[in-house]
Amino acid sequence: MPTTKLPLFVLGPDFMPMSSTSLRVFEPRYKQMMDDCILDSKPFGYITYDPDTEDIGGWTQPAKYGVLAEIEDYQESGSNIMINIISGRRFKSTQVIQPVLDNDVSGTHFPAVDELMEKADNPADGKLYLRCEAEVMEPIVHNHDQQDFESFVGYISPLSNLIMVSCMYRGQQMDYEDSVSSVDPQEQELFLWQVSASLCSSVNVQQQMLASVTTTELMQVCIEAANDIIQVISEDE
């Protein structure tokens, strides 16, 4: 499968396909990244960190699976850039490309992008941000039927309030009753990804979700995550 060079924004494990969010960009590396993505009208990779890999040059290293993010809108606010993004297909990182400088910035004062690139001797293809060679994954295969979906909905129903609150917290719109009664495959997939983000309790779980090839595989990962959460709740009662 062909690869593409993809800028990486390393954040938490709560962003899934078919969703949107807002980001506040203030670090020089991410300002440079946003400038590059906006100028070239290209996406970046929204990816979580790898808890099993040590930092390199002071930079937290990315996990294997992430989500392509398209910039819908942006505006400058003082020294910050506020961007609105929507997520598309998933990708798999095959090789990480390190930034041109180690992360030795401390405190809240950040040097300018030009200053940092000059410090790195302005390498022709060098960047201040992490990148990777990425394989863009195929859309998830819808191999479930209506009975599978209804069984899944029934299984996670004890966590419906948690799912709705989690979606609200992330700024995601969800009409739970409409979602669970839908027979449209695309709406069911959207619901699955919303549930995935709500039940994602660790990087490992998120990576299993994003690596899922089929909807039934994704449902199973969600059910296992739901089991863990239900068990914790029952132990606390």
Backbone hydrogen bonds in HBPLUS format (Angstrom, degrees):
<---DONOR---> <-ACCEPTOR-->    atom                        ^
c    i                          cat <-CA-CA->   ^        H-A-AA   ^      H-
h    n   atom  resd res      DA  || num        DHA   H-A  angle D-A-AA Bond
n    s   type  num  typ     dist DA aas  dist angle  dist       angle   num
A0004-THR N   A0134-ALA O   2.85 MM 130  5.23 146.9  1.96 137.3 147.2     1
A0134-ALA N   A0004-THR O   2.82 MM 130  5.23 167.1  1.83 145.0 149.4     2
A0006-LEU N   A0132-CYS O   2.83 MM 126  5.37 165.2  1.85 158.0 163.0     3
A0132-CYS N   A0006-LEU O   2.96 MM 126  5.37 139.3  2.12 136.9 149.6     4
A0045-GLY N   A0007-PRO O   2.68 MM  38  5.89 169.9  1.69 158.9 162.5     5
A0008-LEU N   A0130-LEU O   2.92 MM 122  5.45 154.1  1.99 152.8 145.0     6
A0009-PHE N   A0045-GLY O   2.78 MM  36  5.99 170.3  1.79 167.0 166.4     7
A0047-ILE N   A0009-PHE O   3.09 MM  38  6.15 172.6  2.09 151.9 154.0     8
A0011-LEU N   A0047-ILE O   2.81 MM  36  6.08 154.9  1.87 150.8 158.1     9
A0087-SER N   A0019-SER O   2.84 MM  68  5.46 160.2  1.88 158.8 159.8    10
A0021-THR N   A0085-ILE O   3.08 MM  64  5.60 151.4  2.17 144.0 150.4    11
A0085-ILE N   A0021-THR O   2.91 MM  64  5.60 173.1  1.92 168.4 170.5    12
A0023-LEU N   A0083-ILE O   2.89 MM  60  5.36 157.4  1.94 152.1 159.5    13
A0083-ILE N   A0023-LEU O   2.97 MM  60  5.36 167.7  1.99 155.8 159.9    14
A0025-VAL N   A0081-ILE O   2.83 MM  56  4.98 170.8  1.84 149.8 152.6    15
A0081-ILE N   A0025-VAL O   2.86 MM  56  4.98 150.8  1.94 141.1 150.2    16
A0031-LYS N   A0027-GLU O   2.93 MM   4  6.18 148.7  2.03 154.6 164.7    17
A0032-GLN N   A0028-PRO O   2.90 MM   4  6.11 160.6  1.94 152.4 156.7    18
A0033-MET N   A0029-ARG O   3.02 MM   4  6.25 150.3  2.11 136.0 144.7    19
A0034-MET N   A0030-TYR O   2.88 MM   4  6.06 162.7  1.91 146.2 149.5    20
A0035-ASP N   A0031-LYS O   2.99 MM   4  6.20 160.9  2.02 148.7 154.1    21
A0036-ASP N   A0032-GLN O   2.98 MM   4  6.22 158.2  2.03 147.3 153.3    22
A0037-CYS N   A0033-MET O   2.85 MM   4  6.12 162.7  1.88 155.5 160.4    23
A0038-ILE N   A0034-MET O   2.84 MM   4  5.89 164.6  1.86 152.0 156.4    24
A0039-LEU N   A0035-ASP O   2.92 MM   4  5.92 162.7  1.95 146.2 151.7    25
A0040-ASP N   A0036-ASP O   3.02 MM   4  6.06 157.7  2.07 145.2 151.0    26
A0041-SER N   A0037-CYS O   2.80 MM   4  5.49 110.0  2.29 132.9 148.2    27
A0042-LYS N   A0037-CYS O   2.98 MM   5  4.90 151.9  2.06 134.0 141.9    28
A0041-SER N   A0038-ILE O   3.35 MM   3  4.96 149.6  2.45  91.2  99.9    29
A0044-PHE N   A0069-ALA O   3.11 MM  25  5.42 154.0  2.18 144.9 150.8    30
A0069-ALA N   A0044-PHE O   2.83 MM  25  5.42 157.8  1.88 165.2 170.5    31
A0046-TYR N   A0067-VAL O   2.87 MM  21  5.27 169.7  1.88 161.8 158.7    32
A0067-VAL N   A0046-TYR O   2.97 MM  21  5.27 166.6  1.99 147.3 150.8    33
A0063-ALA N   A0048-THR O   2.88 MM  15  5.77 153.7  1.95 152.2 146.9    34
A0050-ASP N   A0061-GLN O   2.84 MM  11  5.84 150.9  1.92 156.6 152.4    35
A0053-THR N   A0050-ASP O   3.26 MM   3  5.60 171.0  2.27 116.6 118.0    36
A0056-ILE N   A0059-TRP O   3.08 MM   3  5.28 155.2  2.14 145.7 145.0    37
A0059-TRP N   A0056-ILE O   2.98 MM   3  5.28 165.7  2.01 113.5 117.6    38
A0103-ASN N   A0057-GLY O   2.68 MM  46  6.04 167.9  1.69 171.0 172.4    39
A0093-SER N   A0064-LYS O   2.70 MM  29  5.08 173.3  1.71 160.9 162.4    40
A0066-GLY N   A0091-PHE O   3.08 MM  25  5.46 161.3  2.12 145.7 150.5    41
A0091-PHE N   A0066-GLY O   3.01 MM  25  5.46 156.7  2.06 135.1 136.6    42
A0068-LEU N   A0089-ARG O   2.86 MM  21  5.66 176.7  1.86 173.7 174.6    43
A0088-GLY N   A0068-LEU O   2.87 MM  20  5.33 159.2  1.91 148.7 153.0    44
A0070-GLU N   A0086-ILE O   2.87 MM  16  5.41 167.3  1.88 164.5 164.9    45
A0086-ILE N   A0070-GLU O   2.99 MM  16  5.41 151.9  2.07 146.7 155.6    46
A0072-GLU N   A0084-ASN O   2.76 MM  12  5.49 156.8  1.81 151.9 158.9    47
A0073-ASP N   A0084-ASN O   3.44 MM  11  5.19 157.7  2.49 131.9 134.7    48
A0084-ASN N   A0073-ASP O   2.82 MM  11  5.19 165.7  1.84 150.6 152.0    49
A0075-GLN N   A0082-MET O   2.88 MM   7  5.35 145.2  2.00 146.1 157.0    50
A0082-MET N   A0075-GLN O   2.81 MM   7  5.35 166.2  1.83 171.4 166.8    51
A0077-SER N   A0080-ASN O   2.84 MM   3  5.11 171.9  1.85 142.2 144.3    52
A0080-ASN N   A0077-SER O   3.04 MM   3  5.11 160.7  2.08 122.3 123.6    53
A0137-MET N   A0090-ARG O   2.82 MM  47  5.41 157.2  1.88 137.6 144.0    54
A0092-LYS N   A0135-GLU O   2.83 MM  43  5.14 154.7  1.89 143.1 151.5    55
A0135-GLU N   A0092-LYS O   2.87 MM  43  5.14 165.9  1.89 150.0 152.2    56
A0094-THR N   A0133-GLU O   2.79 MM  39  5.56 174.9  1.80 172.9 174.3    57
A0133-GLU N   A0095-GLN O   2.79 MM  38  5.14 152.9  1.86 146.7 156.0    58
A0097-ILE N   A0131-ARG O   2.67 MM  34  4.90 179.2  1.67 136.6 136.6    59
A0131-ARG N   A0097-ILE O   3.03 MM  34  4.90 162.5  2.07 147.9 150.7    60
A0100-VAL N   A0127-LYS O   2.88 MM  27  5.80 152.1  1.96 151.7 160.1    61
A0116-LEU N   A0112-ALA O   3.07 MM   4  6.41 156.0  2.13 152.4 158.4    62
A0117-MET N   A0113-VAL O   2.92 MM   4  6.18 160.3  1.96 157.1 163.0    63
A0118-GLU N   A0114-ASP O   2.92 MM   4  6.04 151.5  2.00 144.6 152.3    64
A0119-LYS N   A0115-GLU O   3.04 MM   4  6.26 147.7  2.15 138.1 147.0    65
A0120-ALA N   A0116-LEU O   3.07 MM   4  6.39 136.1  2.27 137.9 149.4    66
A0122-ASN N   A0117-MET O   2.76 MM   5  5.03 162.3  1.79 159.0 153.0    67
A0121-ASP N   A0118-GLU O   2.97 MM   3  4.88 159.6  2.01 106.2 109.8    68
A0126-GLY N   A0123-PRO O   3.34 MM   3  4.98 162.5  2.37  97.2 102.2    69
A0141-VAL N   A0213-VAL O   2.93 MM  72  6.24 174.5  1.94 151.1 150.3    70
A0215-THR N   A0141-VAL O   2.89 MM  74  6.11 145.1  2.01 169.9 163.1    71
A0149-PHE N   A0145-ASP O   3.06 MM   4  6.43 158.8  2.10 153.3 159.3    72
A0150-GLU N   A0146-GLN O   2.91 MM   4  6.15 164.3  1.93 153.0 156.9    73
A0151-SER N   A0147-GLN O   2.92 MM   4  6.07 155.3  1.98 147.7 154.4    74
A0152-PHE N   A0148-ASP O   2.95 MM   4  6.17 154.3  2.02 146.5 153.8    75
A0153-VAL N   A0149-PHE O   2.90 MM   4  6.18 162.3  1.93 154.2 158.6    76
A0154-GLY N   A0150-GLU O   2.99 MM   4  6.16 157.2  2.04 143.2 149.3    77
A0155-TYR N   A0151-SER O   3.00 MM   4  6.22 148.1  2.10 143.2 151.7    78
A0156-ILE N   A0152-PHE O   3.11 MM   4  6.42 157.7  2.16 156.1 160.4    79
A0157-SER N   A0153-VAL O   3.07 MM   4  5.95 116.3  2.49 140.3 154.9    80
A0159-LEU N   A0156-ILE O   2.83 MM   3  5.59 157.4  1.88 127.2 134.6    81
A0160-SER N   A0157-SER O   3.09 MM   3  5.07 161.5  2.13 117.3 115.3    82
A0163-ILE N   A0159-LEU O   2.95 MM   4  6.22 159.1  2.00 156.9 163.1    83
A0164-MET N   A0160-SER O   2.97 MM   4  6.21 161.9  2.00 152.1 156.4    84
A0165-VAL N   A0161-ASN O   2.94 MM   4  6.10 165.2  1.96 152.7 156.7    85
A0166-SER N   A0162-LEU O   2.87 MM   4  5.95 157.0  1.92 147.3 154.2    86
A0167-CYS N   A0163-ILE O   2.99 MM   4  6.18 159.3  2.03 147.9 152.8    87
A0168-MET N   A0164-MET O   3.00 MM   4  6.20 158.8  2.04 145.4 151.5    88
A0169-TYR N   A0165-VAL O   2.85 MM   4  6.05 155.3  1.91 148.9 155.8    89
A0170-ARG N   A0166-SER O   3.11 MM   4  6.35 148.0  2.21 144.6 152.2    90
A0172-GLN N   A0167-CYS O   2.76 MM   5  4.90 156.9  1.81 156.9 150.5    91
A0171-GLY N   A0168-MET O   3.04 MM   3  5.01 157.3  2.10 102.3 108.9    92
A0179-SER N   A0175-ASP O   2.86 MM   4  6.03 159.3  1.90 159.4 166.5    93
A0180-VAL N   A0176-TYR O   2.96 MM   4  6.16 164.6  1.98 159.2 161.2    94
A0182-SER N   A0179-SER O   3.36 MM   3  5.36 162.4  2.40 101.4 106.5    95
A0188-GLN N   A0184-ASP O   2.93 MM   4  6.16 151.0  2.01 154.1 163.6    96
A0189-GLU N   A0185-PRO O   2.88 MM   4  6.13 150.4  1.97 143.6 151.7    97
A0190-LEU N   A0186-GLN O   2.96 MM   4  6.22 160.3  2.00 146.8 151.9    98
A0191-PHE N   A0187-GLU O   3.01 MM   4  6.23 156.5  2.06 142.2 148.2    99
A0192-LEU N   A0188-GLN O   2.94 MM   4  6.23 153.7  2.01 145.8 153.0   100
A0193-TRP N   A0189-GLU O   2.98 MM   4  6.35 156.9  2.04 155.8 161.1   101
A0194-GLN N   A0190-LEU O   2.95 MM   4  6.22 154.2  2.02 149.2 157.0   102
A0195-VAL N   A0191-PHE O   2.85 MM   4  6.07 158.5  1.89 153.4 159.0   103
A0196-SER N   A0192-LEU O   2.86 MM   4  6.03 154.0  1.92 142.5 150.6   104
A0197-ALA N   A0193-TRP O   3.00 MM   4  6.24 162.6  2.03 149.6 152.0   105
A0198-SER N   A0194-GLN O   3.13 MM   4  6.29 148.5  2.23 139.4 148.2   106
A0199-LEU N   A0195-VAL O   2.92 MM   4  6.12 144.0  2.05 153.1 162.4   107
A0200-CYS N   A0196-SER O   3.01 MM   4  5.86 113.7  2.47 143.6 158.1   108
A0206-GLN N   A0202-SER O   3.05 MM   4  6.31 164.8  2.07 150.0 154.5   109
A0207-GLN N   A0203-VAL O   2.88 MM   4  6.08 156.3  1.93 153.6 159.8   110
A0208-GLN N   A0204-ASN O   3.09 MM   4  6.37 151.3  2.18 143.9 151.2   111
A0209-MET N   A0205-VAL O   2.98 MM   4  6.29 154.8  2.05 150.5 157.7   112
A0210-LEU N   A0206-GLN O   2.93 MM   4  6.22 165.6  1.95 154.8 157.5   113
A0211-ALA N   A0207-GLN O   2.95 MM   4  5.99 137.8  2.13 138.7 149.9   114
A0212-SER N   A0209-MET O   3.19 MM   3  5.39 157.5  2.24 105.1 112.0   115
A0218-LEU N   A0214-THR O   3.08 MM   4  6.40 154.4  2.15 144.1 151.0   116
A0219-MET N   A0215-THR O   2.85 MM   4  6.08 155.0  1.91 146.6 153.6   117
A0220-GLN N   A0216-THR O   3.06 MM   4  6.24 153.5  2.13 140.7 146.9   118
A0221-VAL N   A0217-GLU O   3.14 MM   4  6.48 155.6  2.20 147.4 153.1   119
A0222-CYS N   A0218-LEU O   2.99 MM   4  6.26 158.7  2.04 150.3 156.4   120
A0223-ILE N   A0219-MET O   2.84 MM   4  6.11 152.5  1.91 149.6 157.6   121
A0224-GLU N   A0220-GLN O   2.99 MM   4  6.24 158.5  2.04 149.0 154.0   122
A0225-ALA N   A0221-VAL O   2.97 MM   4  6.23 153.4  2.04 144.9 152.6   123
A0226-ALA N   A0222-CYS O   2.76 MM   4  5.99 153.8  1.83 148.6 156.5   124
A0227-ASN N   A0223-ILE O   2.84 MM   4  6.07 153.8  1.91 146.7 153.8   125
A0228-ASP N   A0224-GLU O   3.20 MM   4  6.48 156.6  2.25 143.7 148.3   126
A0229-ILE N   A0225-ALA O   3.13 MM   4  6.44 157.4  2.18 146.9 152.7   127
A0230-ILE N   A0226-ALA O   2.81 MM   4  6.03 167.6  1.82 160.0 163.4   128
A0231-GLN N   A0227-ASN O   2.94 MM   4  6.08 154.3  2.00 148.0 155.1   129
A0232-VAL N   A0228-ASP O   3.07 MM   4  6.32 155.9  2.13 144.2 150.2   130
A0233-ILE N   A0229-ILE O   2.95 MM   4  6.25 161.3  1.99 153.1 158.2   131
A0234-SER N   A0230-ILE O   2.94 MM   4  6.13 160.7  1.98 148.2 153.4   132
A0235-GLU N   A0231-GLN O   3.01 MM   4  6.21 149.1  2.11 145.8 153.7   133
A0236-ASP N   A0232-VAL O   3.13 MM   4  6.36 139.0  2.30 142.4 152.7   134
A0236-ASP N   A0233-ILE O   3.16 MM   3  5.21 128.8  2.43  95.9 109.1   135
